[in-house]
Amino acid sequence: MTKTKIIATITDQYDEAKLIALADAGVNIVRFNFSHAQQETTQPLIDLIHRLNDEGKTNLGLLLDTKWPEIRTGVRKESYFYKKGEKFRIFVDEAKMTKESDLFCDYPPLLAELQVWNHIVLDSGLMHVSVEQVTSDYLLVTSEDDCEIGSRRHMNFPGISLQLPGMTSKDESDLLFALEHGIDYIAASFVRTKENVAEMKNFLVRHQGLKDTVPQVIAKIENQEGIANIEEIVQISDGIMIARWDLWLEIPIQELPYVQRQLLEICDRYGKTCIMATELLKSMVHAPFPTRAEVSDVYHSVEMGADCLMLSEETAVGKYPVESVQLMKRTIQEAEKYLSCSHSNFTQIGDDALSEEKRLIVKHALLLADELKIKTMIVFTHTGKFPKIISGLHPNQQIFAFTTSQSVIDQMRILYAVQGIKLQEWAEHTSENQELAIKLLLKKRFITPWEKIVIVGDKQRGENKDPLIRITRV
């Protein structure tokens, strides 16, 4: 068991045996990438995971990654090879194209929003062009690379604030699908402002119907505008994902390590979940082992404070999906051996006095556990608030969070160091719940006899609940 959680991207090619193998290897959450996945083929897979979770064969959270409003080139009958220094035109009206080198862009406001000396990145970084002239019909650009461009290639516009919608009609359809089928987390692609996150959260609340909870929204940071607005995005989101693939197209690649460290520090400041994504073990798409640099990347991501690490192609289309997870888990475990978190005093926006009291109780419980070299903490929660506070403080202990709510269990799977365990019902007295929790952990061999543990929870006193800390020996 690791404190840092593992997310694995899967496709409809996964069957029951492969899902169980993935879970046994150490995966906590599976990701469906709706840039490629379809609702009709994903639904049976989601139903299968729910069944396996109910049967106790897996314990997997579900994350749906939305398809962003992409900007692409047009369809070509044949690819065209552009030479470095070659000038060519980019149109938004295909009917006006006359030369073989002309390129179509499917973003109509392009001519109004770009200026001379702006840069455009094509085909995921393979080609860069600079804008030389803006006319009423086209952009005249100069290629900075030799590159062959085919049909429907991605286009990125570093540093340019485009008037793209926060959500598309496809996103809305996929969010309704997520609500209907018990998705726990939504990764919102290309978040640029806090309004993008608010729009998605409001949409989920408006359409939740009789459901107790809505999916948590994870803001994907993939462009310069998202970086510029990161503090307000972190505050309104349930967490962020550092989506390094598109991010490196937006900023000079040598700046990426500094930027990702800054993003992690801001999440730490607000006690929010941070997911590190993209190419962590890319070599294992085709090879049975990673490069030394990739292992170092995983290791240092844990050291820097990432709450979750995400595998993409490695598990979606790779030849060694289970082995990738196993290697990642071993590397995380090695990094966590030497990790000593200091529980920095994060800010909680909009919290009341009781929440502040709980945060201080938890922080001092963790400091006490550190002093006494206690490895395990038990927490009782009705809403998931206590475990979320603990996770935000980055505990050095393994946290076992007990609750009677399945929806709370589902939404705790992403939390650093937290393992949710369901109780059938609350006992009448606090001490009974504590003894039951200890027996369950002994049975699962998560703790050992005579081990010291810390217990955090609430003590019922009439209509009131008072936070408590207890140290006991098993």
N, C-alpha and C positions, 0 to 999 in steps of 0.2 A: 504494500500500500504506500502510495506517495502522497505528499501534501500538495504538490503541484499536479493539477489535473491534466489529463490527456484527451484531446478531441481528435476524432478520426473522420475524414470524409468518406462516405460510402455511396454506392450506386445500387440500382436494382439488380445487379449481378450477385449481390450477397444473399446467401441462403441461411437457414437456421444454424448449421454447423459452423459456417464462417463467422457469423455474428457472435456465437458463443466463444469461438476461439479468440476473436478480437477482444471481447469483454474479459476473458480469462487472462489475456496478455497484459491488460491494464487500462483499457479505454474506459473513460467515464461518460463521454458524450459523443454521439455520432452526429455528423453534419451532412445535410442535404443541400447541395449547391444548385439553387434554382436558376442559375444562369444556364444550366444544362438539363437539370432534372425536370420531369413533367409530373403533374399531379396524379394522373391516372396510373403511372408506373411506380410512383413513390408510395401511394396509399397502401398497397399490400405489404410493403416493407415496413411501414410504420405500424400497421396492425400486427405484424409478426413480432416486432420489438415489444409492443405493449403486452402481447401474450407471454413472451419469454420473461419479461419483467415480472408479470403477475405470477408466473410459475417459479420464480426465484432462480432461473437459469442465467439471467443477466440483470444488471442494474444500470441501465443506460439512459441518460438524458437525451433529448432530441433538439437539435438546432437547425433552423431553416435559414439559409443565407439567400437574401433577395437578389434578384437580377437588377442591376443598376440601369439607368437610362443611357444605354451605350451610344456612342457616336462612331460610325464606321464609314469606310469607303464604299463605293458601289460595286456592282457585279461586273466582272471583266470576262470576255470570251477567252482571252489569253493574258498571262502575266506580262508586265512591262518592267524592263530593267532600267532603273534610273542610275545615271552616273553622278559621282560627286561633282558638284558645281553646276549641274544641269538645272536650267530654269524651266518650270512648267506651271500650269494653271490648275487651281482647285475651284470647282463649281458647286453650287447648290441646286442648279437646274440642269439635269442631264441633257435636255433638249438643246442646250447651247454649246455642248461639247463638240469640237470639230477635229481635234488632234489625237493621235494615239496616246500621247503622253498625258492628256487631260485626265484629271482625277475628280471623281464625284464624292461629296461629303453629304451625309443624310441629316445634317443639322442646319435647318433653314436660316437661323439668325447669325450664322457664321460671319457673313460679310459686315454685319453691323457691330459685332463684338470684338473682332480682331483688328490689330493695328500693325503698322510697319515695325519690324524687328521682333514681333512676337515669334515664338517658336512652337512648332507642332511636332509631336512624336507619333510615328506610325508603326504599326505592326509590332506592338509591345516592345518598343525600344530599338528595333532593327534599323529604323531610318529616322533621321531628324531633318527638318526643313525650317528655314527662316523666311518670314514674310517680307517680300521686297516692295509690294504694291497692293493696295486695296482698291478695287474698282466696283462699279455697281453690279457687275456680272460674275467676277471671280477674284480670287487671291492669286497674285503672282508670287511664287515661292522659289527658293533655291535649295537643292538637295545638298546636305552636308555629308552624305554617305553614298556608297555604291550599294544598291539594294533592289531586289526583285519584288514587286508588289502585285499580289493577286487580288482575288475578290474578297469583299467584306472584311477588310483589315481594320483593327482597332485604331482609333485616333485619340490621342491625349493632348491636352492643352495646358502645359505647366504654367502655374502662376496667373491664369486667366479665370476670372469669375464668370462662369457661363450661367445663363438663365435656364438651367435645367430644372424640371420638377423634382421635388423631394421624393414623390412616389408616383409610379406609373399605374395604369389600369391593371397591368399584369401583377404588380406588387400588391395591389388591393385584393385581387383574386387570390393570390398566394397567401395573404394574411388571413383571409376568411377560411381558406383551407387549413392553415395552421391552427386557428381557433377550433375548428371542427374536429381536428384529429389529434389534439393533445400535444402540440409542440410546446416545448418549455422555453425556448429562447429564439429570438429573431435577430440575426445579424443584418443590420441595415447598411446597405452598400453605399459608398461615396457620400457619407454624411459631411455636409459643409458647414452647417449652422445648428444651433440648438433648436431652431424652428423645424428642421427636418426631423429631429427626434420627437419633438412635441407632436407634430402632425401624425407620426406613426403611432405613438402611444395613445393619442386621442381616438384614432381610428379603431384601435384594438378595444378600448374601453366602450366605445359606442356600439360595438358589435359583439360584445362578450356574452350577451344574453344572460342565461342563468348560471354561467360558469363562475366558480369561486375566484379564480385568478385569471390573469391574462399573461401571455408570454413576456418574459423580460426582454428589453431591447438593448442589444449590444451595438454600439456605433462603430462602424468600420472607418478607420482613419486612412485615407488613400490619396489625399491631395493636399496642396499647400493651403487651401482655404480651410480645410479641416484642422490642419496644424495651427493656423492663425487663431482659430476660434476654440481651441482645444479645452480651455478651462471651463467655459460655459457648456460645452458639449459633455464633458465628464460629469459635471454637476447634475445634468438632467437625465443622463443615461444610467442604465443599470451596470454598465461596464463598457469597455472599448476593445476593439481588436486592432492591433497594429498590422495592417495588411500590407506587407512589405513589397509585394509584387508590383502593384500600381504605384505605391509610394515612391519607389526608386525611379519610376518614370517621371515623377513630378519634381524631384529634388536631385541634386548631384549625388551619385551613389556613395561617394566618400563621406557625405554628411549623414547618411542613414543611421550609423551606429549612435551618433550623438542624439539624433532626433528620437530614436526609439528609447534611449535612456531617459530623455526629458519626458516623454509620454508616460513611461512607467512611474517616474517620480510624481507626476501630477495625479495619476491614479492613486498612488500611495497617500498623497496629501488629502484625498477625499474618501479614502477607504473603499475604492471601487475596483471591481474585477478588471484585470487586463490580460488579454489573450495575445500571445506572440504567434504570428502565422507566417507561412510561406517558406518553402525550400529548406526547412530545418534538416531534413534527411533526404534531399532531392536525389542523391546518387542511388538510393535504394529503390527508386522506381525501376531500375534495370539491374542493379548489382545487389548481391546478398550482404554487402557491408557498406558503411558510409565512409566519407573522407574524414580525415582528422579534423579539418576545419569545421565540418558539420557537427561533429561530436562536441567540439569546443563551443559552437554556437548554442547548442542545446544547454550545455553546462552553464555558460555565462548568462543565458536567458533566465535560468533558475536563480543564479547569484544576484542578478539585477532586480529580481522580485516579480517576475511574471507569475500570474496565478494559474494560467493554463498554457499549454503548448499545443499547437494544432498541426496535424498532418493533412496534406491535401492530396496531390497526385500519388504520394507514397502508398496510401491505402485505397484511393479511388480507382486507380488504373495500374498501380505498380505490381510487379511480380512477387514482391515480398512484403505484403501488408502486415501479417502477424509478426514477422521478424522485425519490421520497422518499429512497431509498437514495443516489442520486447527490448530492443536496443535503446529506444527512447526512455523507457521505464528504468532500465539499469543506469543510464547516464543521469537521470533525475535523482535516483537514489544516491548515487555517488556524490552529486552536488549537494544534496540535502544533508549528508553526513557532516559537512563542515559549515553549514549555514547557521548563523546565529542572528535572529531578527531582534530588533530593539523596540518593537511595538511603538512606532512613532505616532504622535497624538493627532490623528487625522481630524479634519473638519467635517461635520455633518450638517448639510444645509437644511434649514427649516425644522430641525428637531426640537422637541419640547424638553422640559426639565427632566421628565422621567427617562427619556432616551439618553440624555446626557448623563444621568445617574447610572444607567445601565452600562454605558460605555466606560465610565470610570471604574465601576465594579469589575467589569471584564478585564480592563487593562491591569488593574492591581492583582487580579487572580492570575493573570499570565506572568506578571513579574514575580509573584509568590511561587508559582510553579517552577519558574526558571531558577530561583534561589534554592529551592528544595530538590532540584533536578528531577522533577516529576514529568513523566513522558505522556500522560494521558489526562484529558479533561472530558467530563460528561456535562452536557448542557441540556436543559429541558426547554422546549419552545412551543408556543401555540401558533405563532405567526411567521417564524423564521428570522425575527429581528435579532435575537441574541447571537445566533450563529453568524449572521451577516456582519455584525459588529466585530465578533472575534476574528473572522476571516480577514476583515479590513485591517486588523492590527498585526497580521502575519504571525501567528503563534508558532512557537518552537515545539508545541505539543500536537499530538494527534487528537482531534476533537470529534467526539461522538455525540451527535445531536438527536435527541429523542423527541418524537412528536406523534400525535394521533392522526395528523393530516397528510394524506398522500400528495396533495398539491404542494405542501411545504417540502416534503421529501424531494419531489421532482425539481423544485427550484433551488435546492441546496447542493445539487450535484456539481455545480460550477464553482462552488466556494472553496478557496484554498484551505487545505488541511481539515475540511469538514466532511464527515461521513454520516449521512442521515440514517436513522433506524426507526422503524415504525412500531409504536405501541398500539395495541388494540383499543385500549381505553385508559384514561387517567384514573389512578387509584385515589381513594378519598384523602389519604394523607401523603404529604411530600416524601416522608421517609420510605413509604411503600414503593413509590415510583423509583426512588434511588436504589433500593435493594433489588428491584426487578431489573433495572438497567445493568447493574453490576453482574447479576446472574446471566443475563443475555450475553454480555461481553465475555464473561468467563467461558460460556458454552461455545462461542465463536472463536475463542482463543485470541481475542484482541488484547486481553489483559491476563496477568498471571496472579496466582495467590500470593498474598503478602505485599503486593505492589501498592505504592501510594498513588492515589488519584485525587484530582480536584473536581469538585462538583459545583456548577453554577446554575442557578435557576431562580424561581420565585417561591416564596413561602406565603401561603394563603393566610390572611388575617382578616376574618370577616369578609367585607366586600373588597378589601384591598389586597394587593400582591406586593410583597417587599422582596427586592433582590437579595440573594444570599450567596455566600461562598462557604464551601465545606471541604475540609481535607480529611480523607479517611484512608485506612489501609484495608485492602481487599481481604 
